Amino acid sequence: MSKQKENRQGYKKTKVGWIPEEWEVKVLGSFGSFSKGKGISKSEKKELGLPCITYGEIYTTHDYVIKDFNSFIDIETAKKSQRIKRNDVLFAGSGETLDEIGKCVAYTKDVEAYAGGDIVIFSQNNVDCIYLSYSLNSDLMTKQKRKLGQGYSVVHIYSSGLNKLYVPLPPLPEQKKIAEILSSWDEAIEQVANLINTKIAYKKALMQKLLTGKLRFKEFSKKAFHKTELGKFLSPTPRPVPRPNSSYTALGIRSHGKGTFLKTIENPETVMMDTLYEVKENDLIVNITFAWEGAIAIVKKSDEGALVSHRFPTYTFNREIAIPEYFRHVIQTKRFVYELGLVSPGGAGRNRVLSKTDFLNLVVSIPSADEQKKIAAVLNGIDKETELLEKKLGCLKTQGKGLMQKLLIGKIRVKV
């Protein structure tokens, strides 16, 4: 490529790529200093007291900015701990993978707080710390930080490496504007995530009432729930087929009531069984090896025609007694999974195998088929609302990540 083609008007090429001409690139250590957090043991944590943050919370609790604290220490522990100040940026000093190491969060409060062990603290006052947090967590920085990781089972990153990171820095007013835009986007993401959690909690509470008869529809209030064995309305329905000679779609079941998934078996010769079994929409299917862990589901329309082994027995419903739309929610309850555990004798993990005979002898308390339909319609409606919110959340995250990458290299400029 000729030099002429590499020129971009208004931009210059730097160690972090093309950035606006008025931006700078500085190594992190040139405009701040590093210090280390000090270990805070579990016994030193209190329910109340002075706030502190542990390195694990950087991964699990905070995104780009520390908003609230979950851990606290007393004054005596604080005396031997490392205090953090407004505008500090806190790095997690270790992680499980190279892509994890060096995640960081900004501290914007004036509240006295402390950092636990395995945290690297970067202190400075000349750069907007929220902008810096976004920049240091970007894909651009991840590539740099991966080269600095040390270790195998646990990967570490140290201030001696962090201080060499190249950071693109726009003028301070533009830093603040970029931070403001990205923070607003994250607030929108947080709001949708909170709505999803509220929907999930609401459905869980409603399920507990509707599936046990504590909450009834008026038209069914005089009709009692009745106890019946699963075998009264579930019929084993194997559909044997020869193992295909070419690639085929197999079905799996996630534990903890998280439904089915599909996978492609490219080489059927790797499958030991000569006979497989076809699934159809609205089958109840269970993984007998992990039934105790909630590996049970109702087959979706998109799953129809997929193949399973003999360890995934399928059952069809007598719809005059029970309907799959209703039982999709029953099988997610803690009580039902507990019952699956009782009929899965053996040791831990793969040594616990569901007894198909005892499974059909399990007793459930259910309303009439008509009431089941109404209950299912209500709960399915909540699921659809939640699914739409989850899609919205996914779009916001994808769009936000794309926007962040463009703002942080000046590909999209902001007015200040």
C-alpha positions as CSV (number, residue, x, y, z in Angstrom):
1,M,0.0,0.0,0.0
2,S,1.4,3.4,-0.9
3,K,2.0,6.1,1.7
4,Q,-0.6,8.3,-0.1
5,K,-3.3,5.7,0.5
6,E,-2.3,5.5,4.2
7,N,-2.9,9.2,4.8
8,R,-6.1,10.1,6.6
9,Q,-7.1,13.7,6.7
10,G,-7.3,15.0,10.3
11,Y,-5.8,11.9,11.7
12,K,-2.3,10.6,12.5
13,K,-0.9,7.1,12.9
14,T,0.4,6.2,16.4
15,K,1.3,3.2,18.4
16,V,-2.4,2.6,19.1
17,G,-3.4,3.1,15.5
18,W,-5.1,6.1,13.8
19,I,-6.3,8.9,16.1
20,P,-7.3,12.5,15.6
21,E,-4.3,14.9,15.1
22,E,-5.1,16.9,18.3
23,W,-5.1,13.8,20.5
24,E,-2.0,12.5,22.3
25,V,-0.8,9.0,23.1
26,K,0.9,8.6,26.5
27,V,2.2,5.6,28.4
28,L,0.1,5.2,31.6
29,G,3.0,5.5,33.9
30,S,3.9,9.0,32.6
31,F,0.8,10.7,34.1
32,G,0.3,8.9,37.4
33,S,1.7,6.5,40.0
34,F,1.0,3.0,41.2
35,S,0.4,1.4,44.6
36,K,-0.9,-2.0,45.8
37,G,-3.9,-2.9,47.8
38,K,-3.4,-5.0,51.0
39,G,-5.0,-8.3,51.8
40,I,-8.3,-8.2,53.7
41,S,-9.3,-11.7,55.1
42,K,-12.9,-12.9,55.2
43,S,-12.8,-12.7,59.0
44,E,-11.9,-9.0,58.8
45,K,-15.0,-8.2,56.7
46,K,-17.9,-6.7,58.5
47,E,-21.6,-6.0,57.7
48,L,-21.0,-2.3,58.4
49,G,-18.0,0.0,58.7
50,L,-15.6,1.5,56.2
51,P,-16.2,0.4,52.6
52,C,-13.6,-1.7,50.8
53,I,-13.3,-3.5,47.5
54,T,-11.7,-6.9,46.8
55,Y,-10.2,-7.8,43.4
56,G,-12.9,-10.4,42.8
57,E,-15.6,-7.7,43.0
58,I,-14.0,-5.9,40.1
59,Y,-15.0,-8.8,38.0
60,T,-18.4,-9.7,39.5
61,T,-19.9,-6.5,40.9
62,H,-18.6,-3.4,39.0
63,D,-18.4,-2.5,35.4
64,Y,-16.5,0.7,34.7
65,V,-17.2,2.8,37.8
66,I,-17.5,1.8,41.5
67,K,-21.1,2.9,42.4
68,D,-21.7,1.0,45.7
69,F,-19.8,-1.2,48.1
70,N,-20.7,-4.7,49.2
71,S,-17.8,-5.2,51.7
72,F,-16.8,-3.3,54.8
73,I,-14.0,-3.3,57.4
74,D,-13.5,-1.8,60.9
75,I,-11.1,1.0,61.8
76,E,-8.3,-1.3,63.0
77,T,-8.3,-3.2,59.7
78,A,-8.3,0.1,57.8
79,K,-5.1,1.1,59.5
80,K,-3.2,-1.6,57.8
81,S,-5.0,-1.4,54.5
82,Q,-4.5,0.8,51.4
83,R,-6.8,3.7,51.0
84,I,-8.2,4.7,47.6
85,K,-8.9,8.3,46.6
86,R,-11.2,10.0,44.1
87,N,-9.9,9.7,40.5
88,D,-8.1,6.5,41.3
89,V,-8.4,3.6,38.9
90,L,-8.3,0.1,40.4
91,F,-6.9,-2.9,38.4
92,A,-7.6,-6.5,39.2
93,G,-4.1,-7.9,39.4
94,S,-5.0,-11.5,38.5
95,G,-7.5,-13.5,36.5
96,E,-8.1,-16.9,35.0
97,T,-7.3,-16.0,31.4
98,L,-5.2,-13.5,29.5
99,D,-8.4,-11.7,28.3
100,E,-9.5,-11.2,32.0
101,I,-6.4,-9.7,33.5
102,G,-6.2,-6.0,34.2
103,K,-9.9,-5.3,34.2
104,C,-10.3,-1.9,36.0
105,V,-12.8,0.4,37.6
106,A,-12.8,4.1,38.3
107,Y,-13.4,5.6,41.8
108,T,-15.3,8.8,41.7
109,K,-16.4,9.3,45.3
110,D,-15.0,11.3,48.2
111,V,-15.9,8.6,50.6
112,E,-13.1,7.0,52.6
113,A,-12.6,3.5,51.2
114,Y,-9.9,0.8,50.9
115,A,-8.5,-1.7,48.4
116,G,-7.9,-5.4,49.2
117,G,-5.0,-7.5,48.1
118,D,-4.3,-8.3,44.4
119,I,-5.5,-4.9,43.4
120,V,-3.2,-2.4,41.6
121,I,-4.1,1.2,42.3
122,F,-3.4,3.9,39.7
123,S,-3.5,7.4,41.1
124,Q,-3.7,10.6,38.9
125,N,-5.6,13.9,38.6
126,N,-5.0,15.1,35.0
127,V,-7.2,12.7,33.1
128,D,-10.9,12.0,33.5
129,C,-10.9,8.7,35.4
130,I,-14.2,7.5,33.9
131,Y,-12.8,8.0,30.4
132,L,-9.6,6.3,31.5
133,S,-11.6,3.3,32.8
134,Y,-13.5,2.9,29.5
135,S,-10.2,3.2,27.5
136,L,-8.3,0.8,29.7
137,N,-11.1,-1.8,29.4
138,S,-11.4,-1.5,25.6
139,D,-10.4,-4.1,23.1
140,L,-7.5,-1.9,22.1
141,M,-6.1,-2.2,25.7
142,T,-6.9,-5.9,26.0
143,K,-4.5,-6.7,23.2
144,Q,-1.8,-4.8,25.0
145,K,-2.6,-6.3,28.4
146,R,-2.5,-9.8,27.0
147,K,1.2,-9.4,26.3
148,L,1.8,-8.4,29.9
149,G,0.2,-11.4,31.6
150,Q,2.4,-13.8,33.6
151,G,1.6,-17.2,34.9
152,Y,-0.5,-20.2,33.8
153,S,-3.3,-21.5,36.0
154,V,-3.7,-18.0,37.4
155,V,-2.5,-15.1,35.3
156,H,-1.0,-12.0,36.9
157,I,-0.4,-8.5,35.8
158,Y,1.8,-6.0,37.6
159,S,2.3,-2.2,37.8
160,S,5.7,-2.8,36.0
161,G,3.7,-3.9,33.0
162,L,0.7,-1.6,33.3
163,N,2.8,1.5,33.4
164,K,3.9,0.7,29.8
165,L,0.3,0.7,28.3
166,Y,-0.2,3.2,25.5
167,V,-3.3,5.3,26.1
168,P,-5.0,7.5,23.5
169,L,-5.9,10.8,25.2
170,P,-8.2,13.5,23.7
171,P,-8.4,16.9,25.2
172,L,-10.0,16.9,28.7
173,P,-13.3,18.3,27.6
174,E,-13.6,15.6,25.0
175,Q,-12.6,13.0,27.5
176,K,-15.5,14.1,29.8
177,K,-18.0,14.1,26.9
178,I,-17.0,10.6,25.8
179,A,-17.3,9.4,29.4
180,E,-20.7,11.0,29.7
181,I,-22.0,9.4,26.5
182,L,-20.7,5.9,27.5
183,S,-22.0,6.2,31.0
184,S,-25.5,7.1,29.7
185,W,-25.4,4.1,27.5
186,D,-24.4,1.9,30.4
187,E,-27.2,3.3,32.5
188,A,-29.7,2.3,29.8
189,I,-28.2,-1.2,29.8
190,E,-28.4,-1.4,33.6
191,Q,-32.1,-0.3,33.5
192,V,-33.0,-3.0,31.0
193,A,-31.1,-5.6,33.1
194,N,-32.9,-4.5,36.2
195,L,-36.3,-4.9,34.3
196,I,-35.3,-8.4,33.3
197,N,-34.4,-9.3,36.9
198,T,-37.7,-7.8,38.1
199,K,-39.6,-9.9,35.5
200,I,-37.8,-13.1,36.6
201,A,-38.5,-12.4,40.3
202,Y,-42.2,-11.6,39.5
203,K,-42.6,-14.8,37.5
204,K,-40.9,-16.9,40.2
205,A,-43.3,-15.5,42.9
206,L,-46.3,-16.0,40.6
207,M,-45.3,-19.5,39.7
208,Q,-45.2,-20.4,43.4
209,K,-48.8,-19.3,43.8
210,L,-50.3,-20.5,40.6
211,L,-48.7,-23.9,40.5
212,T,-49.7,-24.7,44.0
213,G,-53.2,-23.4,43.9
214,K,-52.6,-20.6,46.4
215,L,-53.8,-18.1,43.7
216,R,-56.7,-19.2,41.5
217,F,-58.7,-17.8,38.6
218,K,-62.4,-17.2,39.7
219,E,-63.8,-19.6,37.1
220,F,-61.8,-22.5,38.5
221,S,-61.9,-21.6,42.2
222,K,-64.3,-24.4,43.1
223,K,-62.4,-27.1,41.2
224,A,-59.7,-28.6,43.4
225,F,-56.2,-29.6,42.3
226,H,-55.8,-33.3,42.2
227,K,-52.8,-35.5,42.8
228,T,-51.7,-37.9,40.1
229,E,-48.7,-39.9,39.1
230,L,-46.7,-38.8,36.1
231,G,-47.3,-42.2,34.5
232,K,-51.1,-41.4,34.3
233,F,-50.5,-38.8,31.6
234,L,-46.9,-39.3,30.4
235,S,-46.2,-42.1,27.9
236,P,-42.7,-43.3,26.9
237,T,-42.4,-42.6,23.2
238,P,-39.1,-43.7,21.7
239,R,-38.7,-43.2,18.0
240,P,-35.7,-45.3,17.0
241,V,-33.8,-44.5,13.8
242,P,-30.5,-45.9,12.5
243,R,-27.5,-43.8,13.2
244,P,-27.0,-41.5,10.1
245,N,-24.1,-42.0,7.8
246,S,-23.6,-38.3,7.3
247,S,-23.6,-35.3,9.7
248,Y,-26.8,-34.8,11.7
249,T,-28.3,-32.5,14.3
250,A,-28.2,-33.8,17.9
251,L,-30.1,-32.3,20.9
252,G,-28.8,-31.7,24.3
253,I,-30.4,-30.5,27.6
254,R,-28.9,-27.8,29.8
255,S,-29.0,-28.4,33.6
256,H,-31.0,-26.1,36.0
257,G,-34.1,-25.9,33.8
258,K,-32.3,-23.9,31.1
259,G,-33.9,-25.8,28.2
260,T,-32.5,-27.6,25.1
261,F,-29.7,-26.8,22.7
262,L,-28.8,-28.2,19.2
263,K,-25.4,-29.2,18.0
264,T,-24.1,-30.7,14.7
265,I,-22.4,-34.1,14.8
266,E,-20.0,-33.8,11.8
267,N,-18.6,-37.4,12.0
268,P,-21.3,-40.0,13.0
269,E,-18.6,-42.6,13.3
270,T,-17.5,-41.0,16.6
271,V,-20.9,-42.0,18.1
272,M,-20.8,-45.5,19.6
273,M,-24.6,-46.3,19.4
274,D,-26.0,-47.8,16.2
275,T,-29.5,-46.6,17.1
276,L,-30.6,-43.1,18.0
277,Y,-34.0,-41.6,18.8
278,E,-35.9,-38.7,17.1
279,V,-37.6,-36.0,19.2
280,K,-40.7,-34.1,18.3
281,E,-42.2,-30.8,19.5
282,N,-43.9,-30.9,22.9
283,D,-42.1,-34.1,24.0
284,L,-41.0,-34.1,27.6
285,I,-37.3,-35.1,27.5
286,V,-34.9,-35.9,30.3
287,N,-31.2,-36.5,30.6
288,I,-31.2,-39.5,33.0
289,T,-27.6,-38.8,34.0
290,F,-28.2,-35.2,35.1
291,A,-31.9,-35.3,35.9
292,W,-31.0,-34.6,39.5
293,E,-29.5,-31.3,38.4
294,G,-32.6,-30.2,36.5
295,A,-31.7,-31.5,33.0
296,I,-35.3,-31.9,31.8
297,A,-37.1,-29.9,29.2
298,I,-40.1,-29.6,26.8
299,V,-38.9,-30.0,23.2
300,K,-39.3,-26.8,21.1
301,K,-40.6,-26.7,17.5
302,S,-37.1,-25.7,16.4
303,D,-35.8,-28.9,18.0
304,E,-38.1,-31.3,16.1
305,G,-36.3,-34.0,14.2
306,A,-33.1,-33.8,16.2
307,L,-31.6,-37.0,17.5
308,V,-30.6,-38.2,21.0
309,S,-29.2,-41.3,22.6
310,H,-31.0,-43.8,24.8
311,R,-30.0,-41.7,27.8
312,F,-32.5,-39.1,26.7
313,P,-35.9,-40.8,27.0
314,T,-38.9,-38.9,25.5
315,Y,-42.5,-38.8,26.7
316,T,-45.7,-37.6,25.2
317,F,-48.6,-36.0,27.1
318,N,-52.2,-37.1,27.4
319,R,-53.6,-33.6,26.9
320,E,-56.9,-34.4,28.6
321,I,-55.0,-34.6,31.9
322,A,-51.9,-32.4,31.4
323,I,-50.5,-30.1,28.8
324,P,-46.8,-29.5,27.9
325,E,-47.2,-25.7,28.0
326,Y,-48.1,-26.0,31.7
327,F,-45.5,-28.6,32.6
328,R,-42.7,-26.5,31.0
329,H,-43.0,-24.4,34.2
330,V,-43.6,-27.2,36.6
331,I,-40.3,-28.9,35.7
332,Q,-38.5,-25.7,36.6
333,T,-39.6,-25.6,40.2
334,K,-37.2,-26.5,43.0
335,R,-39.7,-29.0,44.3
336,F,-39.8,-31.0,41.1
337,V,-36.0,-31.0,40.7
338,Y,-35.8,-32.2,44.3
339,E,-38.1,-35.1,43.4
340,L,-35.9,-35.9,40.4
341,G,-33.0,-36.2,42.8
342,L,-34.8,-38.6,45.0
343,V,-35.4,-41.0,42.0
344,S,-31.8,-40.6,40.8
345,P,-29.9,-43.0,43.2
346,G,-26.1,-43.3,43.2
347,G,-23.1,-41.2,44.0
348,A,-22.2,-37.7,42.9
349,G,-22.2,-36.5,39.3
350,R,-22.4,-39.1,36.5
351,N,-22.9,-41.9,38.9
352,R,-26.5,-40.7,39.7
353,V,-28.9,-42.1,37.1
354,L,-32.6,-41.5,37.0
355,S,-34.8,-44.5,37.5
356,K,-37.3,-44.3,34.6
357,T,-39.8,-46.5,36.5
358,D,-39.6,-44.3,39.7
359,F,-39.8,-41.2,37.5
360,L,-43.3,-42.2,36.2
361,N,-44.3,-42.9,39.8
362,L,-43.7,-39.4,40.9
363,V,-46.8,-37.7,42.2
364,V,-47.7,-34.1,41.2
365,S,-50.7,-31.9,42.2
366,I,-52.3,-30.3,39.1
367,P,-55.5,-28.4,38.2
368,S,-57.8,-29.3,35.3
369,A,-56.4,-29.1,31.8
370,D,-58.4,-25.9,31.1
371,E,-56.9,-24.2,34.2
372,Q,-53.4,-25.4,33.1
373,K,-53.9,-23.6,29.8
374,K,-54.8,-20.4,31.5
375,I,-51.9,-20.6,33.9
376,A,-49.5,-21.4,31.1
377,A,-50.8,-18.4,29.0
378,V,-50.0,-16.1,31.9
379,L,-46.5,-17.5,32.6
380,N,-45.6,-17.7,28.9
381,G,-46.7,-14.1,28.5
382,I,-44.1,-13.1,31.2
383,D,-41.5,-15.3,29.4
384,K,-42.1,-13.5,26.1
385,E,-41.8,-10.1,27.7
386,T,-38.6,-11.2,29.3
387,E,-37.3,-12.6,26.1
388,L,-37.9,-9.3,24.3
389,L,-36.1,-7.4,27.0
390,E,-33.2,-9.8,26.8
391,K,-33.0,-9.2,23.0
392,K,-33.1,-5.5,23.7
393,L,-30.3,-5.9,26.2
394,G,-28.2,-7.8,23.8
395,C,-28.6,-5.2,21.1
396,L,-27.8,-2.4,23.6
397,K,-24.6,-4.2,24.6
398,T,-23.5,-4.9,21.1
399,Q,-24.2,-1.3,19.9
400,G,-22.6,0.1,23.1
401,K,-19.4,-1.9,22.5
402,G,-19.2,-0.7,18.9
403,L,-19.8,2.9,19.9
404,M,-17.2,2.7,22.7
405,Q,-14.5,1.4,20.3
406,K,-15.2,4.2,17.8
407,L,-15.3,6.9,20.4
408,L,-12.1,5.8,22.1
409,I,-10.0,6.1,18.9
410,G,-11.8,9.2,17.6
411,K,-13.4,7.5,14.7
412,I,-16.6,9.1,16.0
413,R,-16.1,12.6,17.3
414,V,-18.2,14.4,19.9
415,K,-19.0,18.1,20.1
416,V,-17.8,19.9,23.3
